[in-house]
Amino acid sequence: MSKKVLKIVASIKGDTSFSNKLSNAVVEKLEKVYGAVQLQTLDLSKAPSPYLDEVNFGAFYAPEDTHTAEQKEAVKYSDDAINDLLAAEIIVIGVPVYNFGIPAVLKGWIDQVARGGKTFSYADGSPKGLLTDKKVYLAIASGAIFSDGPYKAYDFSEPYLRAVLGFLGITDITVFRVEGTAIPDFAEAALPKALASVEEYAF
């Protein structure tokens, strides 16, 4: 049975990117499991989402029937990005770790899709995520090793993404890591080890 897959690219390194190689492997495995998937790729490195500004923010919280022409234009990217997210059954996110966290372009996309009344709600007085029945695979790449050891406390990528996606209602999250790519003793085996973890995982 075919699945609708949204793949998000955030690395600036193109074909040499470890997060891209790992996320591509995840998509290839999904194709083996489900047959031909309906794949949509959002390459934030080539077409970054607009960062929030005063017009965006005002439009998000103003009733739609009061939107000016400027506000309608300002929310168009957000509306389209949310529709793509709603349509997807599986989301694969390539996450290069820059300075202990996620790339600015990925944070920019999150700011566009995290919208009250659209992807989360406080209608009952407490937050409720509106994006349900979705599966996320995170393909995280880092020069250091963050999953264990002395740098674990510096990992602000996976915890943040789990928190914000969970807030939006997405709690079924699997993480694959290619790490230690800048450490001589680990670099050579880093990608093969990560690709093997994808191949061995029961999707």
KARAVEN-V992621 format. One record per residue. RES is the residue in one letter. SS is DSSP state (helix for helix, strand for strand, loop for the rest). PSI is psi as a letter, one per 30 degrees, with the letter a starting at -180 (none if undefined). Layout:
res->RES ss->SS psi->PSI
res->RES ss->SS psi->PSI
This chain:
res->M ss->loop psi->k
res->S ss->loop psi->k
res->K ss->loop psi->k
res->K ss->strand psi->j
res->V ss->strand psi->k
res->L ss->strand psi->j
res->K ss->strand psi->k
res->I ss->strand psi->k
res->V ss->strand psi->k
res->A ss->loop psi->f
res->S ss->loop psi->k
res->I ss->loop psi->g
res->K ss->loop psi->g
res->G ss->helix psi->b
res->D ss->helix psi->f
res->T ss->helix psi->f
res->S ss->loop psi->k
res->F ss->helix psi->e
res->S ss->helix psi->e
res->N ss->helix psi->e
res->K ss->helix psi->e
res->L ss->helix psi->e
res->S ss->helix psi->e
res->N ss->helix psi->e
res->A ss->helix psi->e
res->V ss->helix psi->e
res->V ss->helix psi->e
res->E ss->helix psi->e
res->K ss->helix psi->e
res->L ss->helix psi->e
res->E ss->helix psi->e
res->K ss->helix psi->e
res->V ss->helix psi->e
res->Y ss->helix psi->f
res->G ss->loop psi->a
res->A ss->loop psi->k
res->V ss->loop psi->l
res->Q ss->strand psi->j
res->L ss->strand psi->k
res->Q ss->strand psi->k
res->T ss->strand psi->k
res->L ss->strand psi->j
res->D ss->strand psi->j
res->L ss->loop psi->f
res->S ss->loop psi->f
res->K ss->loop psi->f
res->A ss->loop psi->i
res->P ss->loop psi->k
res->S ss->loop psi->k
res->P ss->loop psi->k
res->Y ss->loop psi->l
res->L ss->loop psi->k
res->D ss->loop psi->a
res->E ss->helix psi->e
res->V ss->helix psi->e
res->N ss->helix psi->e
res->F ss->helix psi->e
res->G ss->helix psi->e
res->A ss->helix psi->e
res->F ss->helix psi->e
res->Y ss->helix psi->g
res->A ss->loop psi->k
res->P ss->loop psi->k
res->E ss->helix psi->e
res->D ss->helix psi->f
res->T ss->helix psi->f
res->H ss->loop psi->k
res->T ss->loop psi->l
res->A ss->helix psi->e
res->E ss->helix psi->e
res->Q ss->helix psi->e
res->K ss->helix psi->e
res->E ss->helix psi->e
res->A ss->helix psi->e
res->V ss->helix psi->f
res->K ss->helix psi->e
res->Y ss->helix psi->e
res->S ss->helix psi->e
res->D ss->helix psi->e
res->D ss->helix psi->e
res->A ss->helix psi->e
res->I ss->helix psi->e
res->N ss->helix psi->e
res->D ss->helix psi->e
res->L ss->helix psi->e
res->L ss->helix psi->e
res->A ss->helix psi->f
res->A ss->loop psi->k
res->E ss->loop psi->e
res->I ss->strand psi->k
res->I ss->strand psi->k
res->V ss->strand psi->j
res->I ss->strand psi->j
res->G ss->strand psi->k
res->V ss->strand psi->j
res->P ss->strand psi->k
res->V ss->loop psi->j
res->Y ss->strand psi->j
res->N ss->loop psi->h
res->F ss->loop psi->f
res->G ss->strand psi->a
res->I ss->loop psi->l
res->P ss->loop psi->l
res->A ss->helix psi->e
res->V ss->helix psi->e
res->L ss->helix psi->e
res->K ss->helix psi->e
res->G ss->helix psi->e
res->W ss->helix psi->e
res->I ss->helix psi->e
res->D ss->helix psi->f
res->Q ss->helix psi->f
res->V ss->helix psi->f
res->A ss->loop psi->j
res->R ss->loop psi->k
res->G ss->strand psi->k
res->G ss->loop psi->f
res->K ss->loop psi->e
res->T ss->loop psi->f
res->F ss->strand psi->l
res->S ss->strand psi->k
res->Y ss->loop psi->g
res->A ss->loop psi->e
res->D ss->loop psi->g
res->G ss->loop psi->f
res->S ss->loop psi->l
res->P ss->loop psi->k
res->K ss->strand psi->k
res->G ss->strand psi->k
res->L ss->loop psi->f
res->L ss->loop psi->j
res->T ss->loop psi->l
res->D ss->loop psi->h
res->K ss->loop psi->k
res->K ss->strand psi->k
res->V ss->strand psi->k
res->Y ss->strand psi->k
res->L ss->strand psi->k
res->A ss->strand psi->j
res->I ss->strand psi->k
res->A ss->strand psi->k
res->S ss->strand psi->k
res->G ss->loop psi->e
res->A ss->loop psi->l
res->I ss->loop psi->j
res->F ss->loop psi->f
res->S ss->loop psi->f
res->D ss->loop psi->l
res->G ss->loop psi->a
res->P ss->loop psi->f
res->Y ss->loop psi->g
res->K ss->helix psi->e
res->A ss->helix psi->f
res->Y ss->helix psi->g
res->D ss->loop psi->j
res->F ss->loop psi->g
res->S ss->loop psi->d
res->E ss->helix psi->e
res->P ss->helix psi->e
res->Y ss->helix psi->e
res->L ss->helix psi->e
res->R ss->helix psi->e
res->A ss->helix psi->e
res->V ss->helix psi->e
res->L ss->helix psi->e
res->G ss->helix psi->e
res->F ss->helix psi->e
res->L ss->loop psi->f
res->G ss->loop psi->f
res->I ss->loop psi->j
res->T ss->loop psi->f
res->D ss->strand psi->i
res->I ss->strand psi->k
res->T ss->strand psi->k
res->V ss->strand psi->k
res->F ss->strand psi->k
res->R ss->strand psi->k
res->V ss->strand psi->j
res->E ss->strand psi->l
res->G ss->loop psi->g
res->T ss->loop psi->f
res->A ss->loop psi->g
res->I ss->loop psi->j
res->P ss->helix psi->e
res->D ss->helix psi->f
res->F ss->helix psi->f
res->A ss->helix psi->e
res->E ss->helix psi->e
res->A ss->helix psi->f
res->A ss->helix psi->e
res->L ss->helix psi->e
res->P ss->helix psi->e
res->K ss->helix psi->e
res->A ss->helix psi->e
res->L ss->helix psi->e
res->A ss->helix psi->e
res->S ss->helix psi->e
res->V ss->helix psi->e
res->E ss->helix psi->e
res->E ss->helix psi->f
res->Y ss->loop psi->k
res->A ss->loop psi->j
res->F ss->loop psi->none
